[in-house]
Amino acid sequence: MAMIRVEGLRKTYGDFPAVVGSDFEVETGEIFGVVGPNGAGKTTTLKMLAGLVEPTSGTAEVAGRDAGDPEMRRNLGFLPEESPLYEDMTPRSYLQFFADLYDVPREAATERTESTLDRLELEHRERRLGDMSKGMKRKVAIARSLVNDPDLLIYDEPASGLDPLTTNYVLEFTRELADQGKTVLFSAHNLYHVESVCDRVVIMNRGEIIARGTVPEIRAAHGSTDYHVFTTVSVDGATPDRRSESGAERYRTVVPDMDAVEAVREQATAAGGEVVDIRTREQSLEDIFLDLARETPPAAAEGQGREPKASGTRARAESDGRAPSDVDADAIQTDPEGGRRQ
Amino acid sequence: MTRSLRERVAAVVRIARWEVERSAGIVDRRTAVLGVLALVLAGTILGAGAFAGGVALDRDIYRVGVDQDSPYREPVERSVALDARPPDPDALRDGDVDVLVREGQFRAADTPKGRAALSELRSAVRAYNVGLMRSQENGSAAFPVVVVLQYVSRSAGIPDAAVADDDGGSGSGIGSGADGGAGGATDGAETGSDGTTDDEETAASTGSGGPLGVPALSGINPLGGGSSGSPAEIQPPFPFGSLVLAFAFLVPMNFVVQAYGSTMLNERINRRGELLLVAPISPGDIVAGKTLPYLAAMLALTALVALGVGGSVVAVAAVIPIALVFLAATFAGAMFARSFKELTFVTVTVSVFLTAYTFVPAIFANVTPIALISPLTVVVRDLQPLESVTPGAFLFATGPFVLCAGVLFLLGVGIYREEDLFTQRPVPLKFLDALDAQVSRPRDVAVLSGLSIPFVFVAELLAIAVLFALPVSLTVPLLLVVVALVEELAKSLHVYAVFESDTFPRTRRVALVLGALSGLGFFVGEKFTAVAQVVGLPELALGQAAFAPSGIGVFSAAGLLFAPLVLHVVTAGLTALGARRDVRWYAAAFVGSVLVHTAYNLTVVSRLG
């Protein structure tokens, strides 16, 4: 059963299109990733689903109700990218206040708050939030998103700005929530995070969805497998391979398919050499994303790249202030560990 | 929203409780204790001062050498400024005393202070003698001539002057026989004034019910330089005491709105309020919940002040609309401001404007019905025992304030949403956003024009109050221009806002439809200004000039009933045509509309004579 159903969802600010006709469904109990660079429309999409931003056109349904319906919001846990807390409150009073707002009975709220804080290993529960570290504040924010025991969680960049240890903790916790049957809509521009926790993914760029599916499906549809052919003699396009285990001289040629592998073999044989090894390497989601982003035609979104009107009344940038930018490697965070999953 | 009223009230109460807890949490215990101590200390000092007869900065500044047996000894001892010393001639020479009284002779040091001391002694003796005469059982023997003053409204055509209705004339010579050895310090002119004061004092003292009472200062014009020489020069009554006490109602509001503005803007800083917007409550609930504690604080302070100065429930009820406007204007300001710096500017502007708007007309509480444009006038009248406030006058004074507050809250709540709350734009553009947020269908333009009426009403009343003192021949044309300006602005600003945000297509047809709707909405709303009649404002020349062109008070002229509709539709259509293009065209069309409107106003007023 679909927890979220989005059809033709569109949001424009003045003549600036932030989201251009999105369609997707999220199944109950799924972790669904929304991926894209700054200004891709991820946050606007999430905020439309949370009922914070009114769509210009299209429909967004959550559990059969219109997004923004108060009853829908009662069953929603939202974690914005920036979640400034009321710094003069303590974690307990802060969580209790939100539990009250969601009509959670006092006893149940206390029990839920304490157990969530236990699971998040958050100590100092009577310390002022203003005196806490960013990681601790993020944990409180996550606890706040769970205080009403929602079926749907919308997490916008949940690990943004956190150290690797806390990041891993948050990602594992997100996985645990899905295991409990909760649906998680997860936005990130760190693709490693997405690959590690998301069941399915949509890739957004310039306000539109440019790829969708599970990571293997996206890889199959949009990625490619490279063939690394190692020969004892140099052939066209070969580079010396310095990682030969035996120490013998050999060369590496990267080709896209088996026909090309066969051509390399013929060249090597003709030169008096031979093929000693063939290996395959799949593209990472990040590589695929970069390729797709480069391929996105500028006409995909009308008026894209234009800054919103500086004056006038309602034309404004995406609510988080991010105007669309050209996609480049700097816009994508890489794995904080420095590696890519092969 | 399908939530029940009970759920909404519960949500508002929760947020209000949280706001109180948070606000209390921000002030640490030590600061709170110090604050309470400071308040107690200030109260103690003021109380002690009041108990000791008031704060006297001139206590014992003049030293008078006078014998124990001298008849001047008692007047000197009773005077706050005089200090009785032994009558030693050497002391005068050495500068130890300023005035020496010996054997009925007065010698003052030949210094400015000596002369001032002598003058003060003269006043003290005079006051002592008047007191003696008042204590006499036979009042007519003590004051053989009585002057009764009766003030009448300027609009009734009777010139401003005191009416002396007895044979006493100016009252000269009243004090001549009552000096009692005071050294001839009294003259006729002074007693004329005294008589007036006496009369007013009697009136005021009979009803000052509060613990502090109303100082019996009515009839004295402290700005007029003191006593007047003849009854013809006596100034109209100036309710100084009541005004001072009425001002006490305004003072706490200025502090409360500072805290209120801060808490509202705080929700906008770093997107802090975003999570409240995701909760299953409406923006209206959030705003109501956050406003409630501050409104309650204002009510509590108002009740305390009323208790202190002897104001009745009427005074409290008249102050509540002022409190609402203070809060509403501050809330709107907090929604428009980009930073605390801008908010400070907004709140100070709100405080100064509202204080001036409410306080200045109240000065004329006893003079003209125009004073009723301020609810504070109701408070001043309430504090004066012989004045009464009719329900109509109360409605006239407070109604526009309540409506203005409602509209300001409505505008602010309209942009209490994610898309507007966290964007940083100049205040004027935010204001246009707030107007635009109220319009989703063409008919909303008519509603918004109607909702502008309280502001138009207040602005026009303010113009009347400002121009009131000038000659009618000059102010009537001036007022007609101001009225046209205000009304054309009210009809066109939101139309400009919706075109600027592209809420509707910028076609000529749409502009004409929106203009017509705006004119219609304004026309309908304008009819509610008929409330002006309840206080007789149209009877004034300026009141007639301001309201007659709208058909108020002249319903018998059938043509004038619908002529304003044609006028409003035409001029609003004209500005809408300009607004659909750009700001320059809008400005040009606006000027044209004002000219047409002014010409219409002049025609109507001249026809009515």
Interface residues (C-beta under 8 A of the other chain):
Chain A: G14 D15 K47 A50 G51 L52 V53 E54 P70 E71 R73 R74 L76 F78 P80 E82 S83 P84 L85 Y86 D88 M89 S93 F97 F98 D100 L101 Y102 D103 R144 S311 G312 T313 R314 A315 R316 S319
Chain B: M1 T2 R3 A11 R14 I15 W18 E21 R22 G25 I26 I269 N270 R271 R272 E274 L275 L276 L277 V278 A279 P280 I281 S282 R417 E418 E419 F422 T423 R425 L429 L432 D433 D436 A497 E500 S501 D502 T503
